[in-house]
Every structure is written in C-alpha cells, then in structure tokens.
Amino acid sequence: MYKSFLSLIILSLLFFSCNKTQDPFEVGKQHLGLLTDSTQVKDLKNIYANDSLVKFTSGDEFAGSKNNIEIFEKGGKKLLILTPEQALDSTSTIESIQIIDPRYKTDKGITTLSTFKDISGSYNVSKINNLINSVLIIVNDLNASFVIDKEELPANLRFNMNMKIEAMHIPDNAKIKYFFLNWNMH
C-alpha cells in the first residue's frame, strides 16, 4: 500500500514537472508569448527581462493620451509596440500590440511577412475597413487586425474612400504592412 502510494506521488510529480514551455514568439487570441490579455504594465520588466523596454511619454501627461511601450532585443531590433489601456498606470493591462518582428507567428503560421491570401486562407475575415492610405482586415477569431497599404491594391481602389472594399478586391499577394492584436478594446 505504501509503495503504491509513493509511486503515485512520484508519477504525479513527474507528470506535472514536464510542462511545455511557452514559445516566446507564439501569437494567440489572448496571448503573445508570455504576455497575456491580463498582463499588467508593471509585469513587463519581468516578462522582457532579457530585452529593452522604452516608454514613450508625451509632453503633456494631463492630456490623457496613451503612452506606447516599445520592446527591443538587446541588439537593438524592435520587436513590439504595446499600448496600455490606461496612461501612466502601472496596473493597467495591455490594450493592443503592434507586432514588428516576423518571428512572431500565429498557430496557422501568419507573420508580418504574410500576404492577404495567407490570412484569408487561414482565418475567417470578419470585416474590411477602407482607410485613407490602407485597408484594415479584422479577424475576430484572433483578436487581430492586419493593415495592408493601398499601394498593394489596384489603382481604381486606392483613392475612393467611399468604396466598400471586399475580400475579392484585395490581391492574394498583397503584403501585410502592420499586424495588431487588440485586447480589452471597449
């Protein structure tokens, strides 16, 4: 009896100690590497201990504008731009993340180097917004927005702000300009 109980404890310890480590470049609906949708600004120094954090502080802290936090590798390569939900609040969570580095990828392999065909072939496009210089592709399944420069579109679609742009109007080889995760958006 004692040996079986001891064996069960050892087996349990072995099982729980074999946890999968989190890929620091994995992009999910509610996480990006070790960063989650509930991570607070004060926790960023621990999560990115091997990287550099640069906080942009606007000239007027009373304006209430949000201050971006840029994440750089020690070598100087920009990885991410984080926007806190509340300005100047260390307990604020992250509202959105602009993904810069192409090593960050979704479970379906989408990166900043992907094309519209990659996105539409992997995810359900929820909405397409026609902006001044770009097209915003919204994917609710991922809490993500992909920005494609209008230069990637046919000439007749670049200058008409009133035109409703559909997925069929966007060339398959149109490249992503920016890639955002949008958390805690109200």
MIMAR-103613 format. One record per residue: residue number from 1; residue in three letters; chain; x, y, z of N, C-alpha, C, O in turn. Coordinates in steps of 0.001 Angstrom, whole numbers, plus 500000, padded with zeros to 6 digits. Atoms other than C-alpha are relative to their C-alpha. Layout:
<recs>
pos  code  unit  n_east  n_north  n_up  ca_east  ca_north  ca_up  c_east  c_north  c_up  o_east  o_north  o_up
NUM  ALA  A  X  Y  Z  X  Y  Z  X  Y  Z  X  Y  Z;
...
</recs>
This chain:
<recs>
pos  code  unit  n_east  n_north  n_up  ca_east  ca_north  ca_up  c_east  c_north  c_up  o_east  o_north  o_up
1  MET  A  500827  498812  500000  500000  500000  500000  500872  501252  500000  500636  502176  499222;
2  TYR  A  499112  498852  499888  502763  502429  500981  500780  500213  498714  500959  501347  498271;
3  LYS  A  499223  499899  501239  504796  501624  497843  499140  500522  498847  499612  501320  498037;
4  SER  A  500871  499531  501091  501837  502182  495519  499664  501482  500189  499572  502226  499213;
5  PHE  A  500272  498598  499722  501046  505494  497232  501221  500852  499649  501077  501918  499050;
6  LEU  A  498759  499299  500314  504702  506591  496933  500216  500048  498486  500655  501069  497955;
7  SER  A  499874  500050  501456  504743  505507  493276  499045  500994  499345  499407  501651  498369;
8  LEU  A  500983  499064  500524  501604  507549  492621  500476  501444  500170  500310  502264  499267;
9  ILE  A  499485  498648  499756  503177  510651  494175  501152  500307  499042  501193  501389  498456;
10  ILE  A  498859  499796  500902  506384  510244  492154  499519  500165  498559  500005  501033  497834;
11  LEU  A  500555  499913  501342  504406  509674  488964  499304  501346  499786  499428  501951  498721;
12  SER  A  500682  498707  500089  502305  512773  489664  500998  501141  499882  500812  502050  499073;
13  LEU  A  498966  498973  500074  505392  514899  490274  500666  500017  498634  500911  501086  498073;
14  LEU  A  499398  500108  501329  506949  513646  487050  499071  500581  498944  499515  501316  498062;
15  PHE  A  500985  499526  500967  503779  514383  485107  499898  501520  500015  499902  502145  498954;
16  PHE  A  500159  498558  499893  503428  517951  486405  501294  500762  499759  501247  501953  499452;
17  SER  A  498737  499314  500251  507122  518762  486038  500344  500029  498518  501279  500728  498127;
18  CYS  A  499740  500050  501435  507008  518012  482293  499129  500997  499237  498677  500707  498129;
19  ASN  A  500821  498993  500666  505082  521173  481446  500693  500523  498752  501915  500668  498727;
20  LYS  A  499491  499443  501245  505513  522531  477933  500384  501460  500251  499617  502204  500864;
21  THR  A  499604  498613  499847  507469  525790  477870  499340  500829  498902  499161  500358  497779;
22  GLN  A  500693  499106  500919  505760  528734  476184  500975  500542  498958  502040  501050  499309;
23  ASP  A  499224  499424  501092  507157  529747  472781  499876  501518  500103  498761  502036  500052;
24  PRO  A  500078  498548  499824  508065  533449  473204  499505  500745  498756  499203  501935  498837;
25  PHE  A  500448  499358  501236  507036  534160  469582  498638  499498  499527  498234  499793  498403;
26  GLU  A  501317  500528  500372  503644  532378  469574  498923  501065  500199  498840  501682  501262;
27  VAL  A  501084  499028  499955  500659  534627  468790  498676  499247  500092  498362  498423  499233;
28  GLY  A  501318  500592  499823  497242  533570  470106  498964  501080  500246  499295  502264  500316;
29  LYS  A  501093  499046  499802  493879  535205  470679  500164  500798  501298  499844  501986  501345;
30  GLN  A  499879  499327  498710  494664  536020  474318  501426  499988  500554  501643  500243  501738;
31  HIS  A  498608  499942  499549  498458  535765  474445  500947  500270  498838  500624  500045  497672;
32  LEU  A  498901  499824  500936  501663  536694  472703  501242  499592  500781  501753  500365  501592;
33  GLY  A  498922  500532  499179  504464  534548  474062  499554  499915  501443  498525  499306  501736;
34  LEU  A  500339  499997  498572  504432  535065  477840  499030  501127  500374  498512  501155  501490;
35  LEU  A  500899  498877  499772  502322  538229  477521  498561  499532  499789  498263  498887  498784;
36  THR  A  501408  500385  500133  498581  537693  478114  499119  501240  500037  499590  502342  500319;
37  ASP  A  500935  498877  499982  495495  539866  477884  499738  500531  501406  499075  501556  501560;
38  SER  A  500152  499508  498623  495585  540213  481688  501331  500463  500606  501384  500803  501788;
39  THR  A  498701  499524  499520  499280  541167  481978  499923  501492  500284  499365  502260  499500;
40  GLN  A  499984  498591  499634  499788  544467  483759  501337  500626  499585  502347  499933  499463;
41  VAL  A  498809  499268  500430  502305  547132  482702  501171  499740  500953  502311  499594  500513;
42  LYS  A  498938  500206  499004  504258  546609  485940  500708  498644  499840  501830  498478  500317;
43  ASP  A  499421  501331  500179  504900  542953  484935  500902  499889  498778  501572  498872  498601;
44  LEU  A  499242  500065  501248  506589  543795  481627  501504  499854  500220  502181  499178  499444;
45  LYS  A  498551  500100  499734  510067  544175  483160  500411  498560  500277  501510  498150  499906;
46  ASN  A  499693  501412  499731  509917  540556  484350  499856  499151  498741  500686  498279  498487;
47  ILE  A  500247  500788  501204  508483  539165  481099  501090  500245  498969  501540  499316  498299;
48  TYR  A  498988  499640  500989  511010  541028  478954  501327  500367  500674  501965  501358  500320;
49  ALA  A  498776  499743  499237  513956  540840  481361  501249  499999  499116  502211  500709  499409;
50  ASN  A  498838  500071  500887  516362  539991  478526  499930  501001  498853  500818  501024  498001;
51  ASP  A  500192  499028  501061  515066  542786  476283  499970  501405  500592  500017  501575  501810;
52  SER  A  500060  498606  499556  514898  546590  476450  498592  500539  499835  497947  500322  498809;
53  LEU  A  501309  499348  500026  511707  548490  477285  500222  501497  499869  501016  502080  500608;
54  VAL  A  499919  498557  500170  511303  552057  476036  498585  500536  500074  497724  500172  499274;
55  LYS  A  501332  499400  499843  508326  554062  477237  500017  501372  499359  500886  502194  499647;
56  PHE  A  500169  498674  500592  507207  557000  475136  499091  500794  500918  497973  500372  501214;
57  THR  A  500810  499149  499147  505962  559786  477352  499741  501291  499249  500673  501999  498869;
58  SER  A  500344  498777  500713  504095  562599  475678  500326  501205  500866  500514  501079  502076;
59  GLY  A  499619  498782  499287  504866  566171  476641  499001  500404  501064  499389  501002  502068;
60  ASP  A  501014  499588  499029  501590  566683  478491  499317  498765  500570  498420  498196  499949;
61  GLU  A  500550  501194  499366  500787  563851  480876  498541  500180  500405  497855  499202  500702;
62  PHE  A  501374  499741  499599  497480  565523  481697  499028  499907  498830  497814  500003  499014;
63  ALA  A  500856  500090  501188  496182  565157  478152  499233  498684  499975  498230  498564  499271;
64  GLY  A  500690  501283  499932  495179  561591  478941  500305  499081  498822  499667  498040  498664;
65  SER  A  499671  500864  501128  496782  560185  475811  500783  498787  500504  501478  498846  501518;
66  LYS  A  499347  501242  499588  498082  556646  475994  501452  500008  499553  501776  500506  498475;
67  ASN  A  498574  500024  500282  501822  556081  476088  500417  498612  499543  500240  497629  500263;
68  ASN  A  499540  501277  500523  503253  553346  473907  501259  499543  500712  502055  500352  501190;
69  ILE  A  498803  500608  499434  505872  550961  475245  500606  499154  498891  499969  498232  498381;
70  GLU  A  499325  500732  501062  508384  549703  472707  500916  498951  500617  501600  499214  501606;
71  ILE  A  499160  501098  499539  510145  546369  473194  501075  499759  498936  500762  499535  497766;
72  PHE  A  498862  500237  500877  513620  545940  471669  500811  498823  500526  500898  498617  501736;
73  GLU  A  499013  501001  499594  516009  542993  471701  501232  500749  500484  501414  501923  500161;
74  LYS  A  498779  499361  499508  519303  543715  473444  500865  500514  498847  501586  501499  499011;
75  GLY  A  499231  499572  501158  520876  544007  469976  499432  501225  499306  500061  501758  498391;
76  GLY  A  500580  498793  500550  518549  546901  469147  498855  499792  499027  498259  500767  498572;
77  LYS  A  501081  500269  500947  515996  545175  466893  498651  500184  500692  498418  499620  501761;
78  LYS  A  501321  499759  499428  512420  546404  467536  499141  498756  499822  499071  498193  498730;
79  LEU  A  500853  501184  500010  510052  543549  468433  498520  500356  499979  497767  499861  499140;
80  LEU  A  501422  499719  499774  506737  545046  469563  499797  501447  500422  500716  502105  500909;
81  ILE  A  500434  498729  499415  504869  548248  470372  498714  499702  500764  497713  499298  500172;
82  LEU  A  501145  500276  499131  502468  547874  473318  499289  501300  500343  499935  502317  500597;
83  THR  A  500783  498847  499583  499651  550298  474088  499180  499598  501218  498284  498760  501117;
84  PRO  A  500775  500303  498789  498363  550197  477689  498580  500540  499897  498314  501498  499171;
85  GLU  A  501395  499559  499985  494652  550554  478333  499883  501379  500637  499101  502208  500173;
86  GLN  A  500015  498719  499301  495295  553472  480736  501397  500599  499985  502379  499884  500186;
87  ALA  A  498712  499312  499983  498082  556054  480504  500491  500165  501436  499704  500395  502354;
88  LEU  A  499351  499724  498710  500516  556374  483402  499444  499185  501162  499377  499673  502290;
89  ASP  A  500552  500878  498967  499009  553441  485324  500711  498655  499915  500526  497913  498949;
90  SER  A  499218  501244  500031  501308  550537  486206  499137  498752  500155  499589  497644  499864;
91  THR  A  500893  501155  499869  498312  548306  486948  499111  499807  498765  498298  498884  498715;
92  SER  A  500780  500103  501229  496803  548876  483507  500413  498752  499218  501574  498344  499247;
93  THR  A  499702  501119  500892  496556  545915  481140  500307  500555  498606  500130  501744  498341;
94  ILE  A  499640  499605  501358  497682  545988  477517  498750  499976  499124  498022  498984  499099;
95  GLU  A  501164  499888  500869  495023  547165  475058  500292  499448  498609  499489  498705  498045;
96  SER  A  499654  500495  501330  496829  546493  471786  501512  499833  499873  502296  500445  500598;
97  ILE  A  498588  500298  500248  500127  545177  470462  500241  500060  498505  499600  499348  497732;
98  GLN  A  499578  499996  501401  501719  546097  467162  501193  499056  499896  502200  499231  500582;
99  ILE  A  498955  501006  500163  503830  543154  466035  500919  500438  498867  500476  500627  497734;
100  ILE  A  499013  499522  500970  507001  544228  464244  500846  498842  499469  501014  498698  498258;
101  ASP  A  499053  501060  500355  509317  541201  464248  499298  498825  499318  498288  498337  499824;
102  PRO  A  500638  501108  500727  508497  538459  461702  500109  498635  500680  499508  497671  500207;
103  ARG  A  499931  501284  499277  509420  535708  464190  498704  499707  500757  498421  498552  501074;
104  TYR  A  501288  500208  499338  506049  536246  465899  499044  499419  498971  498853  499981  497892;
105  LYS  A  500922  500620  500946  503564  533896  464279  498836  499341  500723  498947  498913  501872;
106  THR  A  501207  500617  499460  500077  532552  464832  500118  498484  499881  501057  497969  499273;
107  ASP  A  500003  501459  500087  499232  528871  465212  499840  499521  498557  500124  498364  498250;
108  LYS  A  500162  500359  501404  498454  528924  461480  501097  500607  499127  500986  500636  497901;
109  GLY  A  498819  499545  500720  501797  530472  460539  499956  501414  499450  500804  501765  498630;
110  ILE  A  500085  498627  500494  500723  534080  459906  501020  500870  500734  501088  500857  501963;
111  THR  A  498986  499088  499463  503549  536620  460410  499866  501349  499293  498968  501542  498474;
112  THR  A  499994  498702  500685  504316  540191  459342  500456  499841  498549  500326  500782  497766;
113  LEU  A  499564  500253  501381  505728  538634  456139  498916  499313  499174  499143  498996  498006;
114  SER  A  501079  500711  500689  502400  537004  455206  499288  500912  499002  499500  502124  498977;
115  THR  A  500795  499282  501002  500052  538023  452398  498514  499883  500340  498125  499152  501250;
116  PHE  A  501443  500082  499795  496307  538559  452194  499493  498576  499782  498616  498109  500508;
117  LYS  A  500411  501390  500271  495930  535069  450725  500271  499117  501219  499454  498261  501558;
118  ASP  A  499665  500770  498799  497685  533624  453809  498956  500233  501095  498507  499292  501748;
119  ILE  A  500973  499656  498957  495292  535460  456136  498630  499408  499672  498036  498710  500493;
120  SER  A  501348  500442  500360  492078  534712  454237  499903  498483  499858  498822  497915  500007;
121  GLY  A  499995  501459  500084  493098  531085  453729  500081  499314  501351  499761  498132  501475;
122  SER  A  499823  500576  498670  493787  530569  457427  498907  500398  500984  498579  499636  501894;
123  TYR  A  500972  499472  499046  491158  532686  459185  498786  500564  499269  498846  500883  498081;
124  ASN  A  501201  499366  500517  487647  533998  458673  500170  501513  500130  500318  502025  501239;
125  VAL  A  499892  498544  499977  487904  537684  457702  498652  500546  500475  497635  500360  499807;
126  SER  A  501230  499507  499394  485319  539393  459931  499506  501295  499365  498304  501510  499205;
127  LYS  A  500378  498692  500521  485408  542859  458415  501189  500599  499256  502342  500319  499584;
128  ILE  A  498963  499266  500725  487345  545019  455945  499617  501469  500027  498521  501835  499601;
129  ASN  A  500243  498560  499928  487620  548776  456545  500875  500721  498987  502060  500415  498851;
130  ASN  A  499303  499184  500977  488609  551265  453849  500497  501260  500709  499691  502113  501080;
131  LEU  A  499416  498842  499331  491002  553811  455420  500662  500910  498963  500649  500586  497776;
132  ILE  A  499413  499037  500928  492820  556798  453867  501117  499373  499162  501056  499400  497932;
133  ASN  A  498840  500540  500716  496103  555074  452962  500116  498485  500077  501072  497909  499556;
134  SER  A  499875  501439  499797  495388  551474  453881  498624  499338  500118  497585  499996  500163;
135  VAL  A  501188  500821  499805  492871  548685  454240  500224  499212  501288  501289  498625  501477;
136  LEU  A  499908  500693  498719  492202  547188  457686  499214  498695  499902  498004  498707  499676;
137  ILE  A  500609  501328  500034  491498  543435  457725  499829  499555  501453  500819  499403  502170;
138  ILE  A  500273  500374  498615  489825  542406  461002  499666  498512  500060  498818  498014  499320;
139  VAL  A  500212  501436  499787  489976  538786  462183  499627  499813  501465  500500  499775  502333;
140  ASN  A  500479  500140  498616  487818  538341  465306  500472  498706  500656  500679  498673  501869;
141  ASP  A  499556  501284  499441  488909  534689  465733  501355  500110  500684  501706  499267  501509;
142  LEU  A  498651  499829  499473  492377  536009  466605  500140  501293  500804  501214  501566  501341;
143  ASN  A  499911  498654  499409  491528  539457  468094  501081  500801  499292  501837  501530  499933;
144  ALA  A  498921  499385  500755  493762  540741  465307  499485  500893  498890  498377  500722  498381;
145  SER  A  500240  499121  501137  493857  543481  462699  501268  500014  499161  502375  500147  499683;
146  PHE  A  498889  499977  500944  496060  543382  459627  499827  501211  499099  498749  501420  498541;
147  VAL  A  500056  498813  500833  496874  546575  457746  500757  499721  498710  501905  499278  498724;
148  ILE  A  499381  500141  501322  497573  546426  454016  499998  501376  499354  498956  502029  499285;
149  ASP  A  499853  498705  500657  498869  549539  452242  499169  500007  498719  499118  499008  498002;
150  LYS  A  500807  499904  501219  496586  550763  449460  500849  499905  498733  500313  499651  497654;
151  GLU  A  499111  500172  501149  499619  550693  447156  499969  498556  499502  500329  498286  498356;
152  GLU  A  500102  501418  500355  499058  546906  447158  498714  499707  499209  498556  498616  498661;
153  LEU  A  501289  500188  500672  495574  547395  445641  500058  500500  498555  500942  501280  498201;
154  PRO  A  500107  499448  501360  494590  548000  442010  499764  501513  500070  499165  502003  501028;
155  ALA  A  500056  498529  500010  494763  551715  441070  498590  500544  500207  498430  501572  500865;
156  ASN  A  501364  499478  499878  490971  552130  440863  499441  499907  501419  498377  500466  501685;
157  LEU  A  500472  500134  498612  490614  551223  444580  500773  500872  500987  500392  500969  502154;
158  ARG  A  499102  499288  499076  493345  553430  446047  499473  501330  500504  499806  501735  501618;
159  PHE  A  500328  498624  499659  491675  556829  446102  498543  500235  500380  498192  501343  500786;
160  ASN  A  501412  499846  499691  487960  556222  446673  499724  499526  501428  499628  498329  501697;
161  MET  A  500243  500320  498580  487316  556397  450423  498594  499455  500240  498359  498783  501245;
162  ASN  A  501388  500416  499816  483592  555713  449949  499737  498594  499483  498687  498018  499766;
163  MET  A  500196  501328  500578  484057  552431  448111  500087  498924  501075  500991  498940  501911;
164  LYS  A  499959  501145  499075  483263  549301  450082  500948  498965  499394  500679  498405  498331;
165  ILE  A  499016  500957  500493  486296  547069  449670  499658  498618  500535  499501  498421  501740;
166  GLU  A  500310  501392  499679  485534  543362  449627  501284  499167  499888  502273  499610  499304;
167  ALA  A  498840  500897  500050  487946  540442  450024  500423  499715  498559  501616  499581  498284;
168  MET  A  499663  500314  501396  487757  539749  446275  500749  501143  499315  501384  500924  498284;
169  HIS  A  499282  498858  500567  489162  543253  445577  501481  500005  500372  502287  500649  499699;
170  ILE  A  498621  499972  499498  492381  542581  447504  500795  498877  499329  500417  497709  499415;
171  PRO  A  499190  501043  500651  495085  540772  445514  500547  498996  501019  500879  499364  502146;
172  ASP  A  499480  501053  499116  496242  537459  447015  501398  500318  500509  501731  499996  501649;
173  ASN  A  498610  499747  499625  499855  538664  447058  500207  501337  500728  501348  501753  500928;
174  ALA  A  499888  498745  499249  499083  541937  448937  500660  499719  501346  500209  498863  502108;
175  LYS  A  499207  500235  498790  501621  542165  451776  499439  500756  501196  498853  501829  501054;
176  ILE  A  500389  499362  498744  500859  542980  455403  500982  501126  500294  502196  500945  500204;
177  LYS  A  499161  498870  499592  502144  546397  456457  500183  499985  501522  501296  500144  502025;
178  TYR  A  500004  500088  498530  501228  546102  460165  499109  498850  500422  498244  498400  499671;
179  PHE  A  500751  501122  499441  499816  543366  462364  499775  500348  501463  500738  500553  502202;
180  PHE  A  500354  499627  498633  497986  544158  465624  499204  498909  500683  498400  498230  500045;
181  LEU  A  500925  500725  499139  496484  542169  468466  499247  501056  500776  499850  502005  501275;
182  ASN  A  500837  499011  499319  493594  544066  470032  499333  499340  501196  498423  498525  501043;
183  TRP  A  500555  500547  498769  492835  543219  473656  499300  501114  500764  499662  502285  500651;
184  ASN  A  500679  499066  499087  490459  544889  476103  499483  501243  499299  499417  502314  499903;
185  MET  A  500530  498851  500733  489045  547152  473404  498537  500200  500395  497739  499263  500373;
186  HIS  A  501370  499691  499587  485883  548884  474567  499356  500890  498977  498195  501271  499133;
</recs>
